């Protein structure tokens, strides 16, 4: 199921998970490079978010995607590090119904990632 990109605007992680969207990271994207400090920065930013002072919702930097009709999935153009980190956090928290994330390259995530 695709969104009309002209009307897309902000799409929450909950909406992405609810729709079980499929994302694909093409080979030209670099491998996952975030380390503990960047992951903790994201987690701390989310924890510190206060709707009363910061607005209606916490907003990540944009994740740029393009829908691939032939493959029925979203090709990630920019934001792979953020999207992968959110996916990993959701998995760590035990969220079962989430979006899917696949990679063209086998070496996208470090082998010692666990």
TAHU-V640236 format. One record per backbone hydrogen bond with DSSP energy under -0.5 kcal/mol. CO is the residue of the C=O (numbers start at 1). NH is the residue of the N-H. If there is no record, write none. Layout:
((CO,NH) (CO,NH))
//
This chain:
((3,5) (4,7) (4,8) (12,16) (13,17) (14,18) (15,19) (16,21) (17,20) (21,23) (21,100) (22,74) (23,102) (24,26) (24,76) (25,104) (26,29) (35,38) (35,39) (36,40) (37,41) (38,42) (39,43) (40,44) (41,45) (42,46) (43,47) (44,48) (45,49) (46,49) (50,53) (50,54) (51,55) (58,60) (62,64) (63,65) (64,77) (64,78) (66,75) (67,69) (68,72) (68,73) (73,68) (73,75) (74,24) (74,76) (75,66) (75,77) (76,26) (78,64) (79,83) (80,84) (81,85) (82,86) (83,87) (84,88) (85,89) (86,90) (87,91) (88,92) (89,93) (90,95) (91,94) (94,96) (96,98) (100,23) (102,25) (105,108) (108,32) (110,113))
//
